[in-house]
Amino acid sequence: QKEVEQNSGPLSVPEGAIASLNCTYSDRVSQSFFWYRQYSGKSPELIMSIYSNGDKEDGRFTAQLNKASQYVSLLIRDSQPSDSATYLCAVISGGGSNYKLTFGKGTLLTVNP
Amino acid sequence: ETGVTQSPTHLIKTRGQQVTLRCSSQSGHNTVSWYQQALGQGPQFIFQYYREEENGRGNFPPRFSGLQFPNYSSELNVNALELDDSALYLCASSSDQNQPQHFGDGTRLSIL
């Protein structure tokens, strides 16, 4: 089982719709979770961080974390063509000298005008 | 606030050579991590440095090594380059090990 799994997509949604991106992780003691956006040819850009169960909202973005199910998601409301990018889920496990941050493969999102 | 800067932007090397990539962390950040990103893949964690000590390492061979300096800038060294080392190398800094990391623009390394 891969440590962090995402649907590779592509995920295609019309402009104005809600885009839902999902991520599962295997290390039950993981404690920090992040969503990054990466445009083609660019470096990843942090969108959201979430550390405790529940929802966290920031503008059009909502991150959801369920540690019991080892599941984290990102909802993008009122999707815009400029949201078209690859979305990367990242999970921190371990600490100190055992620190490890693992990225999923990413989900390619296309928002159609 | 100065962001994460990496140099060089692009680099071409041949098999067996050695390379050094450089990274200046964001102002106020003392933790630097390095990643390798192949085309179509997510970034793969190479290692992290905190206060000049290696503080976590991914599944990369010992020919991948690094340094962090007192000003928190960092180097990634790769010896005996192989064709599969061709990738985008990303540096990211954070204010603490568990805080969000902010990425530089990366160095595109091509091995011929």
Interface residues (C-beta under 8 A of the other chain):
Chain A: V4 Q31 S32 F34 K42 S43 P44 E45 L46 S49 L88 I92 G94 G95 G96 S97 N98 Y99 K100 L101 T102 F103 G104 K105 G106
Chain B: S33 Y35 G40 Q41 G42 P43 Q44 F45 Q48 E54 N55 G56 G58 L88 L90 Q97 N98 P100 Q101 H102 F103 G104 D105 G106
